[in-house]
Amino acid sequence: MNDLLSAVLEAHGGLERWNGFSRVRASIVTGGELWGIKGLVQDPAPRLMTVALHEQWASVQPFGSPDQKTAFTRDRIAIEKLDGQVVAERIDPRESFSGHELTTPWDASHRAYFNGYALWTYLTTPFLLAMPGFSVSEIDPVEEHGQRWRGLQARFPPRIAGHSTLQEFYVGEDHLLRRHDYRVDVAGGFAAVQYVHDIIEVDGFRLPSKRLAYRCGADGRANLEQLMVSIELSDVHFVR
């Protein structure tokens, strides 16, 4: 593990503490242009998001109706009743995005899969980078708002679903996350720059409570006029 990653993990609460918990739950409110582009309606109602910390699993409820939830893993996405009865299921869901462009419409299962892997990534960052199979190296810093943010590039292992195989994470002088870059492979591979804001502390962990993901221009800068996804977290708590 490189020195910068070690410092980042410690700044966010420490790997030893992280290993003492099994799940995190949060209320989420999402918005942005992506949903309309995909032919979906996104309402501002809060939802309960639950993710596992040491394996890739996630669930959000309600989903589609008040008595439904999702069940996400890399190899399966399902929409279920709250008692576990399966409403819809897709095995090897990544394949269902083959040939998709940015404007290709999504169905409910596409949306559930995207929500599952994306929120799992966000709620486990930066600790997922210490999981087996991740390859992490320091990259050139970026200059933002008169500040110098050091960068880490992570190569995700095949067993973990993510936006793209290579993703970049930038941190401030306090080693807390400031920016997350990636390509959205399930939507034509468009480049995104996600800024994080409003760090909160919960159970000894520090994490952003607001994420704003913008389309990235050819110059590598965020197009602040095209907010693709916004996420706000509240009522966060960790479960042992």
Backbone hydrogen bonds in HBPLUS format (Angstrom, degrees):
<---DONOR---> <-ACCEPTOR-->    atom                        ^
c    i                          cat <-CA-CA->   ^        H-A-AA   ^      H-
h    n   atom  resd res      DA  || num        DHA   H-A  angle D-A-AA Bond
n    s   type  num  typ     dist DA aas  dist angle  dist       angle   num
A0006-SER N   A0002-ASN O   3.06 MM   4  6.34 161.2  2.10 154.0 159.8     1
A0007-ALA N   A0003-ASP O   3.01 MM   4  6.25 156.1  2.07 147.4 153.4     2
A0008-VAL N   A0004-LEU O   2.91 MM   4  6.17 153.2  1.98 152.0 159.9     3
A0009-LEU N   A0005-LEU O   2.93 MM   4  6.15 164.9  1.95 157.4 160.2     4
A0010-GLU N   A0006-SER O   3.10 MM   4  6.27 160.1  2.14 145.6 151.1     5
A0011-ALA N   A0007-ALA O   2.96 MM   4  6.12 156.2  2.02 144.4 151.0     6
A0012-HIS N   A0008-VAL O   3.15 MM   4  6.36 141.6  2.30 144.9 154.0     7
A0014-GLY N   A0009-LEU O   2.85 MM   5  5.23 152.0  1.93 150.0 140.5     8
A0013-GLY N   A0010-GLU O   3.12 MM   3  5.28 162.5  2.15 107.1 112.3     9
A0206-ARG N   A0012-HIS O   3.02 MM 194  4.77 157.5  2.07 116.8 121.5    10
A0018-TRP N   A0014-GLY O   3.07 MM   4  6.33 163.0  2.10 147.5 152.8    11
A0019-ASN N   A0015-LEU O   2.94 MM   4  6.14 154.8  2.01 150.4 155.6    12
A0020-GLY N   A0017-ARG O   2.91 MM   3  5.31 154.9  1.97 111.5 119.8    13
A0021-PHE N   A0018-TRP O   3.10 MM   3  5.72 168.9  2.11 122.4 123.8    14
A0022-SER N   A0239-VAL O   2.68 MM 217  5.81 165.9  1.70 155.4 160.1    15
A0053-LEU N   A0022-SER O   2.88 MM  31  5.40 164.2  1.90 143.3 141.2    16
A0023-ARG N   A0239-VAL O   3.18 MM 216  5.05 163.5  2.21 137.9 141.3    17
A0239-VAL N   A0023-ARG O   2.78 MM 216  5.05 167.9  1.79 147.8 147.2    18
A0024-VAL N   A0051-VAL O   3.06 MM  27  5.68 152.5  2.13 155.4 163.7    19
A0051-VAL N   A0024-VAL O   3.05 MM  27  5.68 160.4  2.09 158.7 164.8    20
A0025-ARG N   A0237-HIS O   2.89 MM 212  5.50 166.3  1.91 159.1 163.0    21
A0237-HIS N   A0025-ARG O   2.91 MM 212  5.50 154.7  1.97 155.0 160.2    22
A0026-ALA N   A0049-MET O   2.90 MM  23  5.30 149.5  1.99 149.0 158.1    23
A0049-MET N   A0026-ALA O   2.77 MM  23  5.30 178.2  1.77 168.3 168.8    24
A0027-SER N   A0234-SER O   2.85 MM 207  5.16 167.4  1.86 162.0 160.3    25
A0234-SER N   A0027-SER O   2.96 MM 207  5.16 140.5  2.12 143.8 151.3    26
A0028-ILE N   A0047-ARG O   2.78 MM  19  5.30 159.1  1.82 151.3 158.4    27
A0047-ARG N   A0028-ILE O   2.92 MM  19  5.30 148.2  2.02 141.3 151.6    28
A0029-VAL N   A0232-GLU O   3.01 MM 203  5.26 144.1  2.14 143.6 153.4    29
A0232-GLU N   A0029-VAL O   2.93 MM 203  5.26 152.4  2.01 147.7 156.6    30
A0031-GLY N   A0230-SER O   2.95 MM 199  4.95 146.7  2.06 135.0 138.7    31
A0230-SER N   A0031-GLY O   2.92 MM 199  4.95 154.8  1.98 118.7 118.7    32
A0033-GLU N   A0227-LEU O   2.97 MM 194  6.20 168.4  1.99 146.3 149.7    33
A0037-ILE N   A0033-GLU O   3.12 MM   4  6.35 163.7  2.14 159.1 164.2    34
A0034-LEU N   A0228-MET O   2.95 MM 194  4.96 170.3  1.96 133.7 135.5    35
A0038-LYS N   A0034-LEU O   2.96 MM   4  6.20 144.1  2.09 148.5 158.3    36
A0040-LEU N   A0035-TRP O   2.77 MM   5  4.98 162.3  1.80 155.2 150.0    37
A0039-GLY N   A0036-GLY O   2.96 MM   3  4.94 161.1  1.99 106.1 110.7    38
A0106-TRP N   A0038-LYS O   3.16 MM  68  5.45 163.0  2.19 139.7 137.7    39
A0048-LEU N   A0061-GLN O   2.81 MM  13  5.37 160.1  1.85 169.2 162.6    40
A0061-GLN N   A0048-LEU O   3.01 MM  13  5.37 150.6  2.10 141.7 151.1    41
A0050-THR N   A0059-SER O   2.87 MM   9  5.32 164.4  1.90 163.5 167.8    42
A0059-SER N   A0050-THR O   2.87 MM   9  5.32 146.3  1.98 155.9 163.3    43
A0052-ALA N   A0057-TRP O   3.04 MM   5  5.44 163.6  2.07 144.2 146.6    44
A0058-ALA N   A0072-PHE O   3.16 MM  14  5.13 148.2  2.27 133.8 138.8    45
A0072-PHE N   A0058-ALA O   2.88 MM  14  5.13 168.0  1.90 165.0 163.8    46
A0070-THR N   A0060-VAL O   3.06 MM  10  5.48 139.8  2.22 139.0 151.2    47
A0063-PHE N   A0068-GLN O   2.99 MM   5  5.32 130.7  2.24 114.8 122.4    48
A0068-GLN N   A0065-SER O   3.10 MM   3  5.54 149.2  2.20 131.1 127.3    49
A0082-LEU N   A0067-ASP O   3.08 MM  15  5.68 134.1  2.29 140.0 138.2    50
A0069-LYS N   A0080-GLU O   2.80 MM  11  5.37 153.6  1.87 152.5 160.4    51
A0080-GLU N   A0069-LYS O   2.81 MM  11  5.37 164.8  1.83 154.9 159.9    52
A0071-ALA N   A0078-ALA O   2.89 MM   7  5.15 144.6  2.01 147.3 148.7    53
A0078-ALA N   A0071-ALA O   3.03 MM   7  5.15 144.2  2.17 135.7 146.0    54
A0073-THR N   A0076-ARG O   2.91 MM   3  5.26 151.0  1.99 165.6 167.2    55
A0076-ARG N   A0073-THR O   3.30 MM   3  5.26 156.5  2.36 102.6 109.4    56
A0092-ASP N   A0075-ASP O   2.81 MM  17  4.66 161.5  1.84 137.2 133.6    57
A0077-ILE N   A0090-ARG O   3.03 MM  13  5.39 157.9  2.08 147.9 155.1    58
A0090-ARG N   A0077-ILE O   2.86 MM  13  5.39 151.2  1.94 160.8 168.2    59
A0079-ILE N   A0088-ALA O   2.84 MM   9  5.13 160.3  1.88 145.1 149.4    60
A0087-VAL N   A0079-ILE O   2.70 MM   8  5.41 160.8  1.74 154.5 158.9    61
A0088-ALA N   A0079-ILE O   3.17 MM   9  5.13 154.1  2.24 138.5 141.4    62
A0081-LYS N   A0085-GLN O   2.73 MM   4  5.09 158.2  1.77 149.0 156.3    63
A0084-GLY N   A0081-LYS O   2.86 MM   3  5.26 164.1  1.88 119.6 122.9    64
A0095-GLU N   A0092-ASP O   3.19 MM   3  6.08 147.8  2.30 125.7 131.1    65
A0096-SER N   A0093-PRO O   3.01 MM   3  5.44 144.8  2.14 110.0 119.7    66
A0097-PHE N   A0094-ARG O   3.09 MM   3  5.72 166.6  2.11 118.1 122.3    67
A0098-SER N   A0095-GLU O   3.10 MM   3  5.42 166.3  2.12 115.5 117.9    68
A0100-HIS N   A0097-PHE O   2.99 MM   3  5.41 159.9  2.03 140.4 139.0    69
A0104-THR N   A0101-GLU O   3.21 MM   3  5.28 162.0  2.24 106.2 111.7    70
A0111-ARG N   A0107-ASP O   3.10 MM   4  6.42 166.3  2.12 156.5 159.8    71
A0112-ALA N   A0108-ALA O   2.93 MM   4  6.13 155.1  1.99 144.7 151.8    72
A0113-TYR N   A0109-SER O   2.97 MM   4  6.12 157.8  2.02 148.3 153.1    73
A0114-PHE N   A0110-HIS O   2.98 MM   4  6.25 171.1  1.99 158.0 159.9    74
A0115-ASN N   A0111-ARG O   2.91 MM   4  6.06 168.3  1.92 152.6 156.3    75
A0116-GLY N   A0112-ALA O   2.94 MM   4  6.04 152.1  2.01 140.0 148.0    76
A0117-TYR N   A0113-TYR O   3.06 MM   4  6.38 168.9  2.07 166.9 164.2    77
A0118-ALA N   A0114-PHE O   2.99 MM   4  5.92 161.6  2.02 152.8 158.8    78
A0119-LEU N   A0115-ASN O   3.02 MM   4  5.86 164.8  2.05 143.2 148.0    79
A0120-TRP N   A0116-GLY O   3.08 MM   4  6.04 150.9  2.17 139.7 148.5    80
A0121-THR N   A0117-TYR O   3.01 MM   4  6.13 159.2  2.06 141.7 147.1    81
A0122-TYR N   A0118-ALA O   2.97 MM   4  6.30 164.7  1.99 153.9 157.6    82
A0123-LEU N   A0119-LEU O   2.93 MM   4  5.93 166.1  1.95 149.9 153.6    83
A0124-THR N   A0120-TRP O   3.09 MM   4  6.10 126.6  2.39 141.8 153.4    84
A0124-THR N   A0121-THR O   3.33 MM   3  5.40 144.4  2.47  98.1 107.9    85
A0125-THR N   A0121-THR O   3.05 MM   4  6.03 115.8  2.48 143.6 157.5    86
A0127-PHE N   A0124-THR O   2.78 MM   3  5.68 104.0  2.36 132.9 146.5    87
A0128-LEU N   A0124-THR O   2.99 MM   4  5.58 141.2  2.14 135.6 143.1    88
A0129-LEU N   A0126-PRO O   3.01 MM   3  5.80 153.8  2.08 121.1 127.9    89
A0130-ALA N   A0127-PHE O   3.04 MM   3  5.58 162.9  2.07 115.7 121.0    90
A0131-MET N   A0128-LEU O   2.99 MM   3  5.26 164.5  2.01 112.4 116.7    91
A0134-PHE N   A0131-MET O   3.38 MM   3  6.17 170.3  2.39 141.1 142.4    92
A0135-SER N   A0155-ARG O   3.26 MM  20  5.09 162.8  2.29 138.2 143.4    93
A0155-ARG N   A0135-SER O   2.79 MM  20  5.09 159.5  1.83 150.7 157.9    94
A0137-SER N   A0153-GLN O   3.04 MM  16  5.49 156.5  2.09 148.8 156.1    95
A0153-GLN N   A0137-SER O   2.82 MM  16  5.49 168.2  1.84 167.9 169.1    96
A0139-ILE N   A0151-GLY O   2.99 MM  12  5.20 162.1  2.02 123.1 127.9    97
A0142-VAL N   A0149-TRP O   2.97 MM   7  5.37 153.0  2.05 146.6 152.1    98
A0149-TRP N   A0142-VAL O   2.85 MM   7  5.37 170.4  1.86 165.9 167.4    99
A0144-GLU N   A0147-GLN O   2.86 MM   3  5.21 151.4  1.94 144.6 152.5   100
A0147-GLN N   A0144-GLU O   2.76 MM   3  5.21 154.4  1.83 116.6 125.6   101
A0150-ARG N   A0171-VAL O   3.07 MM  21  5.48 122.7  2.41 161.7 158.1   102
A0171-VAL N   A0150-ARG O   2.85 MM  21  5.48 156.1  1.91 155.2 162.7   103
A0152-LEU N   A0169-PHE O   2.79 MM  17  5.18 149.8  1.88 148.4 158.8   104
A0169-PHE N   A0152-LEU O   2.80 MM  17  5.18 160.9  1.84 153.6 160.3   105
A0154-ALA N   A0167-GLN O   2.79 MM  13  5.39 167.9  1.80 164.9 168.8   106
A0167-GLN N   A0154-ALA O   3.04 MM  13  5.39 154.2  2.11 148.2 156.4   107
A0156-PHE N   A0165-THR O   2.78 MM   9  5.04 168.0  1.79 152.1 154.7   108
A0160-ILE N   A0157-PRO O   3.06 MM   3  5.71 169.0  2.07 124.5 127.8   109
A0185-ASP N   A0163-HIS O   3.05 MM  22  5.85 165.4  2.08 144.8 148.4   110
A0168-GLU N   A0181-ASP O   3.00 MM  13  4.98 162.7  2.03 136.2 141.9   111
A0181-ASP N   A0168-GLU O   2.81 MM  13  4.98 159.5  1.85 143.0 150.1   112
A0170-TYR N   A0179-ARG O   2.85 MM   9  5.06 172.1  1.85 151.6 152.0   113
A0178-ARG N   A0170-TYR O   2.80 MM   8  5.72 161.4  1.84 162.1 155.7   114
A0179-ARG N   A0170-TYR O   3.27 MM   9  5.06 159.9  2.31 136.6 136.4   115
A0172-GLY N   A0176-LEU O   3.05 MM   4  5.73 154.9  2.11 155.6 155.9   116
A0175-HIS N   A0172-GLY O   2.85 MM   3  5.11 159.0  1.90 115.3 119.4   117
A0196-VAL N   A0178-ARG O   3.13 MM  18  5.40 162.8  2.16 133.8 133.8   118
A0180-HIS N   A0194-GLN O   2.77 MM  14  5.02 151.8  1.85 145.8 154.8   119
A0194-GLN N   A0180-HIS O   2.83 MM  14  5.02 156.4  1.88 144.3 151.2   120
A0182-TYR N   A0192-ALA O   3.20 MM  10  5.54 157.9  2.25 147.0 150.7   121
A0192-ALA N   A0182-TYR O   2.84 MM  10  5.54 165.0  1.87 172.1 168.9   122
A0184-VAL N   A0190-PHE O   2.84 MM   6  5.42 165.0  1.86 152.1 152.6   123
A0187-ALA N   A0184-VAL O   3.00 MM   3  5.56 162.7  2.03 119.3 124.0   124
A0189-GLY N   A0184-VAL O   2.80 MM   5  4.56 137.2  1.98 140.9 131.6   125
A0216-CYS N   A0191-ALA O   2.87 MM  25  5.20 156.9  1.92 140.8 135.4   126
A0193-VAL N   A0214-TYR O   2.94 MM  21  5.34 158.5  1.99 150.2 157.4   127
A0214-TYR N   A0193-VAL O   2.82 MM  21  5.34 172.6  1.83 148.5 146.8   128
A0195-TYR N   A0212-LEU O   2.88 MM  17  5.34 154.6  1.94 153.3 148.1   129
A0212-LEU N   A0195-TYR O   2.92 MM  17  5.34 164.0  1.95 158.3 163.5   130
A0197-HIS N   A0210-LYS O   2.88 MM  13  5.10 157.1  1.93 149.0 151.2   131
A0209-SER N   A0197-HIS O   3.22 MM  12  6.45 132.6  2.46 152.3 165.5   132
A0210-LYS N   A0197-HIS O   3.28 MM  13  5.10 142.1  2.44 145.0 138.6   133
A0209-SER N   A0198-ASP O   3.03 MM  11  5.51 145.8  2.15 120.8 130.4   134
A0200-ILE N   A0207-LEU O   2.84 MM   7  5.58 168.2  1.86 153.5 153.7   135
A0207-LEU N   A0200-ILE O   3.00 MM   7  5.58 156.7  2.05 153.2 160.7   136
A0202-VAL N   A0205-PHE O   2.80 MM   3  5.22 153.2  1.87 149.3 156.4   137
A0205-PHE N   A0202-VAL O   2.84 MM   3  5.22 168.0  1.85 121.8 125.4   138
A0233-LEU N   A0209-SER O   2.77 MM  24  4.77 164.3  1.79 141.4 145.1   139
A0211-ARG N   A0231-ILE O   2.86 MM  20  5.12 154.3  1.93 150.0 156.1   140
A0231-ILE N   A0211-ARG O   2.91 MM  20  5.12 152.9  1.99 149.6 153.4   141
A0213-ALA N   A0229-VAL O   2.84 MM  16  5.15 179.1  1.84 166.8 167.1   142
A0228-MET N   A0213-ALA O   2.77 MM  15  5.65 136.0  1.96 148.5 163.0   143
A0229-VAL N   A0213-ALA O   3.27 MM  16  5.15 160.0  2.31 135.2 140.1   144
A0215-ARG N   A0226-GLN O   3.23 MM  11  5.97 156.9  2.29 161.2 167.9   145
A0223-ASN N   A0215-ARG O   2.77 MM   8  5.57 167.0  1.79 177.0 174.4   146
A0217-GLY N   A0221-ARG O   2.85 MM   4  5.53 171.6  1.86 161.8 158.9   147
A0220-GLY N   A0217-GLY O   2.96 MM   3  5.43 160.9  1.99 118.8 121.2   148
A0226-GLN N   A0223-ASN O   2.97 MM   3  5.69 168.7  1.99 125.7 128.0   149
